[in-house]
Amino acid sequence: MAQVRMPQLGETVTEGTVGRWLKKPGELIAKYEPLLEVETDKVASEIPSPFGGTLTSIMVEEGQTVAVGTIVCEIAETGAAALKPAMSAAASAVQTQAPSSTQSSTSTAPRSAAGVANGVRYSPAVRKLAREHQIDLSNLSGTGRGGRVTARDVTVAAQSGAVAPTSDTRTFAQPVHAATAATAPIGVPRQAHAPIEAHAGDEDTVIRLSQMRKTIAERMVQAVTSIPHAWCMMEADVTELSRWRDREKAAFKAREGVNLTYLPIVVQAVCRAIKEHPLVNSAWGGDHIIQRKHINVGIAIDVEEGLVVPVVRDADRLSLAGLAQSISELVEKARKRRLTLPDLADGTITVDNTGALGNVLSVPIINPPQAAIITLEAVVKRPWVVNDAIAIRSIMNLCLCLDHRVLDGAVASRFLGSVKKMLESYT
């Protein structure tokens, strides 16, 4: 009987959640055919079966979170009645890299290593949640394998208020330099009250949170409670751009193999505007500002489970065709659940095409640790004053949301004005 184990979807990922089983016990499955969907706090991926045969038993139910290397199901291999339990080379590597939680905590307890508190090893996700909710992990009883504390245990404890906040955050906080140890980071407010939660009635439907939905919720709360948001909006007359696009899109599709949309054009304008206003491409560092050298543009993509933001790296070095192709590839990977951790890492600014859904004005939430996010809204024909006369023009609203710790309104407005100017004179 062949055993399939929870894979490791990234170097720092120590556990995964079974989002959905794509096969049921008793069904045949071919080697490399999608078997289940696994969710982590960063990505959601379809996992192919390393064996061909019949799925005989499922050990981990949908919604359950287990450690990397845990057996999730068994498959009776076709024509292999007497084979020893086997697993793929990737799973073997995972087993070598990720020992059981009992072994890990026992072997590393004497050392003062990252991720160890009170002699117990905790995963990065657990430590992160503990810091955010100010929870003392030593007071938690784990429900994971071998009594291990899971991210879900921390979340439940935070929601219920069953565990008192820790009085000593040194165990979970990041190292602090001696020069700044006496002062708290600037502009990081703490939540004064526990979140208000609704309770389901008898006729209500309770929808299980996917790992992606949980991550989105945590990130959005983190963003709006720790970042002082401000925003500005400008109207761009893109009539000439719209006419140029209508003339060129058929030839562009034939030549490049992808559609010519407004999104890569706006991304290109954003990259050029950052060259003029580089501070927009920055991040808040606690007591300093980090101005990024590379322009890595995150593209907000709507998928079935929520929202993902894969990154076009060094977007300023790509042509319009290169941007269109890169964005098209990321959209396809996102819709097919093929995104990897590198696809989602190192973004420095985000562009959100809310106009694709018909929106004419939206105020987005910043994707931390970035300092800005810009939306392009739907192109709408409107009466417009041109040379003191009223004409019908194609107008696009541009909205920029900014971290006011990093950017002031004047800098943000100049940047947005540059994007507007480039779009209005694109051709």
VENURZI-V869891 format. One record per residue. N is the residue number from 1. RES is the residue in one letter. SS is DSSP state (h for helix, s for strand, l for the rest). PSI is psi in whole degrees, 0 to 359 (none if undefined). NEAR is the number of other C-alpha atoms within 12 Angstrom. Layout:
N,RES,SS,PSI,NEAR ; N,RES,SS,PSI,NEAR
This chain:
1,M,l,122,25 ; 2,A,s,141,30 ; 3,Q,s,135,33 ; 4,V,s,131,41 ; 5,R,s,157,42 ; 6,M,l,119,46 ; 7,P,l,165,43 ; 8,Q,l,116,35 ; 9,L,l,12,33 ; 10,G,l,160,28 ; 11,E,l,323,19 ; 12,T,l,2,22 ; 13,V,l,125,31 ; 14,T,l,352,39 ; 15,E,s,163,44 ; 16,G,s,157,46 ; 17,T,s,131,42 ; 18,V,s,110,39 ; 19,G,s,314,31 ; 20,R,s,136,28 ; 21,W,s,129,31 ; 22,L,l,352,23 ; 23,K,l,153,29 ; 24,K,l,156,22 ; 25,P,l,135,20 ; 26,G,l,346,16 ; 27,E,l,147,20 ; 28,L,s,148,23 ; 29,I,s,138,28 ; 30,A,l,155,21 ; 31,K,l,134,22 ; 32,Y,l,3,16 ; 33,E,l,140,19 ; 34,P,s,129,25 ; 35,L,s,315,38 ; 36,L,s,165,37 ; 37,E,s,130,38 ; 38,V,s,133,43 ; 39,E,s,138,43 ; 40,T,l,184,41 ; 41,D,l,0,37 ; 42,K,l,318,37 ; 43,V,l,163,41 ; 44,A,s,128,40 ; 45,S,s,147,37 ; 46,E,s,133,33 ; 47,I,s,121,35 ; 48,P,s,154,27 ; 49,S,l,130,38 ; 50,P,l,354,33 ; 51,F,l,158,34 ; 52,G,l,137,30 ; 53,G,s,217,29 ; 54,T,s,129,30 ; 55,L,s,114,34 ; 56,T,s,322,25 ; 57,S,s,148,23 ; 58,I,s,122,29 ; 59,M,l,335,24 ; 60,V,l,120,28 ; 61,E,l,164,21 ; 62,E,l,135,27 ; 63,G,l,351,25 ; 64,Q,l,137,34 ; 65,T,s,129,35 ; 66,V,s,164,40 ; 67,A,s,155,41 ; 68,V,l,136,40 ; 69,G,l,352,34 ; 70,T,l,140,36 ; 71,I,s,124,32 ; 72,V,s,335,37 ; 73,C,s,171,35 ; 74,E,s,144,35 ; 75,I,s,129,41 ; 76,A,s,110,33 ; 77,E,s,144,29 ; 78,T,l,124,20 ; 79,G,l,25,13 ; 80,A,l,65,17 ; 81,A,l,328,14 ; 82,A,l,18,12 ; 83,L,l,148,15 ; 84,K,l,154,13 ; 85,P,l,134,21 ; 86,A,l,165,23 ; 87,M,l,164,31 ; 88,S,l,167,24 ; 89,A,h,324,15 ; 90,A,h,318,25 ; 91,A,h,325,27 ; 92,S,h,318,25 ; 93,A,h,322,19 ; 94,V,h,316,30 ; 95,Q,h,324,25 ; 96,T,h,320,16 ; 97,Q,h,332,21 ; 98,A,l,84,30 ; 99,P,l,166,24 ; 100,S,l,156,27 ; 101,S,h,327,32 ; 102,T,h,314,22 ; 103,Q,h,319,16 ; 104,S,h,313,28 ; 105,S,h,328,28 ; 106,T,h,316,18 ; 107,S,h,335,18 ; 108,T,h,357,22 ; 109,A,l,321,21 ; 110,P,l,342,15 ; 111,R,l,155,17 ; 112,S,l,81,16 ; 113,A,l,162,18 ; 114,A,l,134,21 ; 115,G,l,1,29 ; 116,V,s,127,27 ; 117,A,s,129,31 ; 118,N,l,34,23 ; 119,G,l,5,22 ; 120,V,s,139,33 ; 121,R,s,132,37 ; 122,Y,l,149,43 ; 123,S,l,159,37 ; 124,P,h,321,27 ; 125,A,h,320,31 ; 126,V,h,315,39 ; 127,R,h,321,35 ; 128,K,h,313,30 ; 129,L,h,321,34 ; 130,A,h,319,40 ; 131,R,h,315,29 ; 132,E,h,320,32 ; 133,H,h,3,36 ; 134,Q,l,52,32 ; 135,I,s,136,36 ; 136,D,l,111,35 ; 137,L,h,335,42 ; 138,S,h,343,27 ; 139,N,h,1,21 ; 140,L,l,141,31 ; 141,S,l,121,22 ; 142,G,l,147,24 ; 143,T,l,1,20 ; 144,G,l,184,28 ; 145,R,h,128,25 ; 146,G,h,23,20 ; 147,G,h,16,20 ; 148,R,l,139,32 ; 149,V,l,126,39 ; 150,T,l,168,37 ; 151,A,h,325,44 ; 152,R,h,324,36 ; 153,D,h,318,32 ; 154,V,h,317,39 ; 155,T,h,315,32 ; 156,V,h,317,23 ; 157,A,h,321,30 ; 158,A,h,321,29 ; 159,Q,h,324,21 ; 160,S,h,340,17 ; 161,G,l,19,20 ; 162,A,l,338,18 ; 163,V,l,129,24 ; 164,A,l,145,21 ; 165,P,s,147,24 ; 166,T,l,142,22 ; 167,S,l,350,15 ; 168,D,l,100,17 ; 169,T,h,4,22 ; 170,R,h,331,20 ; 171,T,h,326,30 ; 172,F,l,344,34 ; 173,A,l,160,25 ; 174,Q,l,154,18 ; 175,P,l,142,13 ; 176,V,l,132,18 ; 177,H,l,149,13 ; 178,A,h,326,8 ; 179,A,h,334,10 ; 180,T,h,7,14 ; 181,A,l,333,15 ; 182,A,l,347,9 ; 183,T,l,141,14 ; 184,A,l,155,16 ; 185,P,l,144,20 ; 186,I,l,137,19 ; 187,G,l,31,22 ; 188,V,l,85,21 ; 189,P,l,150,18 ; 190,R,l,152,21 ; 191,Q,l,127,15 ; 192,A,l,333,9 ; 193,H,l,154,13 ; 194,A,l,147,17 ; 195,P,l,145,16 ; 196,I,l,126,8 ; 197,E,l,143,9 ; 198,A,l,158,9 ; 199,H,l,135,10 ; 200,A,l,139,10 ; 201,G,l,177,8 ; 202,D,l,328,7 ; 203,E,l,2,7 ; 204,D,l,157,9 ; 205,T,l,126,9 ; 206,V,l,121,11 ; 207,I,l,123,10 ; 208,R,l,135,15 ; 209,L,l,126,22 ; 210,S,l,164,31 ; 211,Q,h,325,35 ; 212,M,h,317,33 ; 213,R,h,320,26 ; 214,K,h,316,27 ; 215,T,h,318,30 ; 216,I,h,314,26 ; 217,A,h,314,21 ; 218,E,h,317,28 ; 219,R,h,321,27 ; 220,M,h,319,21 ; 221,V,h,317,24 ; 222,Q,h,318,27 ; 223,A,h,310,30 ; 224,V,h,340,27 ; 225,T,h,345,24 ; 226,S,h,346,30 ; 227,I,l,125,35 ; 228,P,l,100,27 ; 229,H,s,140,30 ; 230,A,s,161,29 ; 231,W,s,159,32 ; 232,C,s,155,33 ; 233,M,s,141,32 ; 234,M,s,152,31 ; 235,E,s,129,32 ; 236,A,s,129,36 ; 237,D,s,99,33 ; 238,V,l,30,37 ; 239,T,h,311,29 ; 240,E,h,322,20 ; 241,L,h,317,31 ; 242,S,h,318,30 ; 243,R,h,318,19 ; 244,W,h,317,23 ; 245,R,h,318,25 ; 246,D,h,324,18 ; 247,R,h,326,15 ; 248,E,h,342,19 ; 249,K,h,327,23 ; 250,A,h,313,17 ; 251,A,h,323,17 ; 252,F,h,316,22 ; 253,K,h,318,19 ; 254,A,h,324,13 ; 255,R,h,317,14 ; 256,E,h,342,21 ; 257,G,l,4,18 ; 258,V,l,160,25 ; 259,N,l,147,29 ; 260,L,l,100,32 ; 261,T,l,176,32 ; 262,Y,h,337,36 ; 263,L,h,307,40 ; 264,P,h,332,36 ; 265,I,h,316,39 ; 266,V,h,320,44 ; 267,V,h,317,48 ; 268,Q,h,318,36 ; 269,A,h,321,37 ; 270,V,h,316,44 ; 271,C,h,318,41 ; 272,R,h,323,31 ; 273,A,h,327,30 ; 274,I,h,326,36 ; 275,K,h,326,23 ; 276,E,h,330,21 ; 277,H,l,72,25 ; 278,P,h,339,29 ; 279,L,h,336,33 ; 280,V,h,331,45 ; 281,N,l,59,43 ; 282,S,s,177,35 ; 283,A,s,153,34 ; 284,W,s,129,33 ; 285,G,l,18,21 ; 286,G,l,296,23 ; 287,D,l,19,20 ; 288,H,l,167,15 ; 289,I,s,135,22 ; 290,I,s,113,23 ; 291,Q,s,117,24 ; 292,R,l,141,27 ; 293,K,l,317,21 ; 294,H,l,145,24 ; 295,I,l,97,34 ; 296,N,l,109,36 ; 297,V,s,120,46 ; 298,G,s,138,45 ; 299,I,s,114,43 ; 300,A,s,123,36 ; 301,I,s,128,33 ; 302,D,s,123,23 ; 303,V,s,175,23 ; 304,E,l,321,15 ; 305,E,l,349,28 ; 306,G,s,232,23 ; 307,L,s,134,31 ; 308,V,s,156,39 ; 309,V,s,78,43 ; 310,P,s,165,43 ; 311,V,s,134,39 ; 312,V,s,109,40 ; 313,R,l,141,31 ; 314,D,l,51,25 ; 315,A,h,333,39 ; 316,D,h,344,28 ; 317,R,h,356,20 ; 318,L,l,148,25 ; 319,S,l,175,20 ; 320,L,h,318,28 ; 321,A,h,319,29 ; 322,G,h,320,27 ; 323,L,h,315,37 ; 324,A,h,318,32 ; 325,Q,h,318,27 ; 326,S,h,316,32 ; 327,I,h,318,40 ; 328,S,h,319,27 ; 329,E,h,319,25 ; 330,L,h,320,33 ; 331,V,h,316,30 ; 332,E,h,317,19 ; 333,K,h,321,27 ; 334,A,h,316,33 ; 335,R,h,332,24 ; 336,K,l,9,20 ; 337,R,l,43,32 ; 338,R,l,7,29 ; 339,L,l,144,30 ; 340,T,l,170,27 ; 341,L,h,317,27 ; 342,P,h,329,21 ; 343,D,h,334,30 ; 344,L,h,359,33 ; 345,A,l,154,27 ; 346,D,l,22,29 ; 347,G,l,145,37 ; 348,T,l,342,43 ; 349,I,s,151,48 ; 350,T,s,141,47 ; 351,V,s,128,46 ; 352,D,s,119,45 ; 353,N,l,69,38 ; 354,T,h,339,30 ; 355,G,h,336,27 ; 356,A,h,338,22 ; 357,L,h,6,17 ; 358,G,l,2,16 ; 359,N,l,144,22 ; 360,V,l,345,26 ; 361,L,l,129,30 ; 362,S,l,146,27 ; 363,V,l,103,26 ; 364,P,l,167,33 ; 365,I,l,134,38 ; 366,I,l,142,40 ; 367,N,l,96,43 ; 368,P,l,148,35 ; 369,P,l,18,35 ; 370,Q,s,163,41 ; 371,A,l,355,42 ; 372,A,s,151,51 ; 373,I,s,138,47 ; 374,I,s,139,51 ; 375,T,s,144,45 ; 376,L,s,126,49 ; 377,E,l,177,35 ; 378,A,l,142,31 ; 379,V,l,119,32 ; 380,V,s,135,26 ; 381,K,s,126,19 ; 382,R,s,155,22 ; 383,P,s,136,15 ; 384,W,s,144,20 ; 385,V,s,119,14 ; 386,V,s,116,13 ; 387,N,l,47,7 ; 388,D,l,20,7 ; 389,A,s,152,10 ; 390,I,s,128,11 ; 391,A,s,162,16 ; 392,I,s,118,16 ; 393,R,s,160,25 ; 394,S,s,116,26 ; 395,I,s,136,32 ; 396,M,s,128,37 ; 397,N,s,137,37 ; 398,L,s,126,44 ; 399,C,s,128,40 ; 400,L,s,125,44 ; 401,C,s,134,42 ; 402,L,s,153,46 ; 403,D,s,111,40 ; 404,H,l,349,29 ; 405,R,l,329,31 ; 406,V,l,317,35 ; 407,L,l,142,35 ; 408,D,l,165,23 ; 409,G,h,325,24 ; 410,A,h,314,19 ; 411,V,h,316,27 ; 412,A,h,318,36 ; 413,S,h,321,28 ; 414,R,h,319,25 ; 415,F,h,312,39 ; 416,L,h,325,41 ; 417,G,h,324,31 ; 418,S,h,318,29 ; 419,V,h,314,41 ; 420,K,h,312,36 ; 421,K,h,319,26 ; 422,M,h,322,28 ; 423,L,h,323,39 ; 424,E,h,339,27 ; 425,S,l,26,19 ; 426,Y,l,319,26 ; 427,T,l,none,17
